[in-house]
Amino acid sequence: MQEKIFKAYDVRGIYPEEINEGIAYKIGRAFVKFLGAKNVVIGRDIRESSPSLFEELKRGITDEGADAYDLGLATTPMVYFASGKMDVDGGIMLTASHNPKEYNGMKFCRKNAVPVGENSGLLEIKDMVMSDNFEISEKNKGETFSKDIKNEYFEYFSGFLNIKDKKFELIIDTANAMGILELEIYKKFPQNLEIETLYDDFDSSFPNHEANPLKLETLEALQKEVISEKADLGIAYDGDADRVGFIDEKGEVIPMDLLTGLIAKIILEKNPGATILYDLRSSMAVREIIEENGGTANECRVGHALIKKQMLEDGAVFAGELSGHYYFKENFNAEAGSLPAIYILNLLAETGKPISELVKELRRYYHSGEINSEVNDKDAVLTKLKEKYKDGKLDELDGVKISYWNKEKGSRWWFNVRPSNTEPVLRLNLEADNKELMEEKLKEILGIIKG
């Protein structure tokens, strides 16, 4: 049971059955042992189980001979920021992100926010935890130091706001979770930003809604408030503030992949010709807008560890995912809490246009969104799809992507089907240049997936 808490990119499980203080202690020791770390920076969220797990994580780190720099309550982007700004060998954020209150977990990185995932050390850490072969040395124990990185973090990221004398009204939903800390950035600009907040008190029971802006039902209160207050923008954070969603001034949800295109526009003004990554589920409009603004658009796989690795390899300055993760060179190729919102505000100020008008330019095609289907034999389904659509352009970067986008005549469309790393599930994304074709092909492919 405890072995299954080790996922592709993090640790996550139900407390205390799957993740508990004993496991947290061993993970602390294994992380230090694997990295050969002399010091580790750590932060935590506000879940009810976090304080006790955090204490045992620290004890494991120090028993293995490393110093622990304790950030206390933090967002995941703060831990990434600290891993680059401080002289440390790695970082751990104790969080279960958007998962329900009974869960907890951890996210890991090396120095400079380089991720530790299943192909970069997490499997080795798992093996060490499961073997439980640790020695105790009273002589070589590390120490714990309290470290407050927040003011430096707030000052650094607020420095990217450039809206001059423009004024905007914002509604910000922090879902009783760690995004509450990010509010300090907006509060630095009382002359420019009028802020109303939703669910801005820490509550580990998450009484109002799940802290997950990818689920449209969690955005309903924010949508209503944006409309009633005639705000310029609605902003919604997830549980550990490494994902963010947006609502336009009409109360409409802005697709998270289209945000990649909008942010790319302002980034390419600062970095002409730069390389920008978009995940392969994103609308073709994202690639087009990057190229129309002089950038190089490279497709990438899904998952933060894979994206951060490709950013380094391709020299990319920015990357965006359909799930609302946005990665910035400015935060060591990691997510940067409020920076997506800051860049959107800069774009609003520069153009003088409402956000809905800016997004309209990217609403060029018809996208299905991600649809999950339980499947017993995932490989068999992928083989069927490749055979059925063998006349299309095949790409197996991540699952199966088949495109009919570049054909000379007729309507254009593509689809991607990816197997889940952790569940018996296939994830389908499909896009076409007209609604009828999108609906027709969606029905057709789901019929093959579901048998």
C-alpha positions, 0 to 999 in steps of 0.5 A: 500500500505504501509503495503506491504513494510514489507516483510519476512526479511526486508522492501522494496518498491518504493520511494516515493509511498510505502516507504517515509520519514513519514514511515521511521520516524515511523519505527525508532520509532517502532524499538526502541519501540519494542526492548526497545533500548537505542541505535541503529547503522545505515548505508545507501546506495547511492540511491538518496532517502537514505539521506532524508529517513535516516534523518527521520529514525534517527529522529524517533529513537531519538524521541523515546528516543534512541541514533542513531550511524550514520555510514554514507555510509556503507555496510550491513555487516558493520552494522552487524559488528558494532552491535556486536563490539559496545555497542548497542541494534540493527542495521538498514541498509537503503538499497534496496540491488539489487533492481532497483534505484526507490526502497529503504528499510531497514534491521534490527538486534538486538545486535550481528547481531541477525536478526529481521524478520517476526517471530522475531519482524518485524510483531510487528514493522509493527503493530506499524507503521500502528497504528501510536500511538507514543507519543512525549517527549521533555525530553527523546529524544536521540542524534545522534553521528557520528561513523566511523567503517570502519577502524576497519572493514577493519583491522579485515577482512584483517587479515584473508588473508593468501597467503604469497608471492603468487600473484593474479590478480583480477577483481572486479565489484562493480556495482556503489554500496556499494561494492566500500567500500569493495575495501579497504580490497584488497588495503591493499595488493598491493604486493600480489593483482593486482586489476582492478575494474569495475564500481567503482564510486558511481552512484545511477542510476546504469547505467551499470547493476543491482547490482545482481550477481545472474542474469547471464547477470549482470556478462557478462562484468566481464567475458569478463574482466577476460578473456582479462586480464587473471585474476585469479578470478573475484568478483562481489558484489550486491548492499549492499555487503552482497552477492558476486559472482565469475568468474573463470580464464576461464570466467565461472560463478561459481555456488554460492552453489559450493562456499559453498563447497570450502569455507567449505574446508578452514574453516574445516582446521581451525575448524576440525569437525565443523558444516556447514549449506547448504541451501536445494537447494544446490547441493548434492556435497556440503554436500559430500565435507563438509563430505569428509573434516571431517565436519558435514553438516546440511541442512537448510531453505532459508532466512537469519533470519532462517539460522542465527537462525539455526547457533546458534542452531546447533553451526555452524561456516559457512553457504552458500546459493544458492543465494550467501549469506555466513554467518560466525561466524567471523561476528556474524553469518552474511554475511561478505562482502569480507570474501568469496573472502579472503577464496577463495584466501587462498585456491588458495594460499594453493593448487597452483591450478586455481579456475576452477580446484578446482570447477571442483571437485564439478561439480559432478551432473547436477543442474537446477538452480532456476526456478520460475513459477506463480501459482494461487493455490500453495498448490494444486500444492504441494499436487499433487507433494507429491502424484505423487512422494510419493515413494520418500523420503519426506522432508517438511523443506522448501516447498516440497523436494522429493529425490530419491538420496539414492536408491540402483539401478538406477539414483539418483535425487531430487527436491525442490519446495518452495512457495514464501513468497511475490508472487504467485510463486513456486520456483523449484530446481532439481538435478540429477546425469546425464544430461538426467535425469535432463532434463527429470524430469525438464520437467515432474515437470514443467508440473505439476506446470504449469498445 
